[in-house]
Amino acid sequence: LLCLMLKFSDTKRFRAASKLINAADAARFSMLLERVLTKLHLRNERVFNESEEAQLCDLFSVNNDELVLLLSTCSFIFEQAAVASANPAKLEDELRNSGVHGPQ
């Protein structure tokens, strides 16, 4: 069985997203992740509608561009983990190595 390497690039965009993830409230971020994960397979559909996105901006104290970055990075992380068939421990290790220490 082929198992691909899971590695997140150290880009300016990923570092910015990591800061947003690390600063997020854990309980709220968990609910956001659940929604992202449930909508991941719907490629042409938004995860949240405009009204929900406005609420999320307030909830996470981010602007719209930062929210888009946060949502796209979460989707990217899930997609890469799936492609690499990464188990949760491997995913956590790689995220920590990439500067994502998780919400507070």
N, C-alpha and C positions, 0 to 999 in steps of 0.2 A: 504494500500500500504506500503510495507516494504521499509524503507529508512535507509540505512546503515550509520554508523558513518564514517566520513572522517577524518582521522588522519594520518599525516606523521611522521614516526619514526625519532627520533633524532640520526641518525647514522653519522659516520665520512664521509661516502660517500655522504649522503644527505646534510650535512653541506658544503662539498667541492663544490657540485653542486650549492647550494644556493649562495655561494660567486661568482661563475661564472655568475649566473643569475643576481645577484645584480650589478655586474660590467659591464654588457653588455649595449651597446647603445640601447635605447628603440626602435628606428625605425628599426634598423637592426634585433633586437631580435624579433620584431613583425613579420617580414617576415619569420624568421626561424620557429617561432611557427606555422604560417599558413601552411608551408610546412610539418612540423611534423604532424599536425592535418589532413591534407589531405591524408597522407600516413599511418596513424595509423592503418587502417584496413588491410593493406598489410603486414602481419606478416613476410613473408620470403623475403621481398624486402627492400633494403636500402633506407633510406629517401633521401640521396644525393649520387651521384657517387663520385669516388675518386678525380676527378678534382675539383668538387664543395667542397668537404671536405677540400682539401688543401686551397682553396680560403677562406673558412669559418675560418680555423685556422688563416690565416693572418688577416682577417676582425675582428675577436674577440680577437686577440692576445693570442691564446691558442695553446697548442700542441695537437697532435692527440688524446692522452689518455683523455685530458680534454674535447675535442670536443665530443668524444664518451660518456663520463660521462654526459655532458650537454644534448646531444640528448636523451640518454636513460632515464635521469631523467625527461625531458619534456614529453616523451611518458608515463612514469610511472604516472606522475601527471595527465595527461589527462585520462588515463585508470582508475585510482582510482576515479577520479571525476565522470566518467561515471558509474562505478560500484555502487558508493554511491548515484547516482542521485543527485549530489550536484548542487545547483544553483550557479551562478557566485559570489554572495555575500558571500555565505558559503565557496566557494573555496578560494576566496581572503582572508577571515578571517583566514582560516586554514593555508594558505601559509604564511601569516604574522606571525602567531603564531609559525610557524616552521622556521622562519628566512629568508624567501624569501620576500624581500621588493620590488622587481621588478627592472628592468633595469633603468638606469639613462637617 
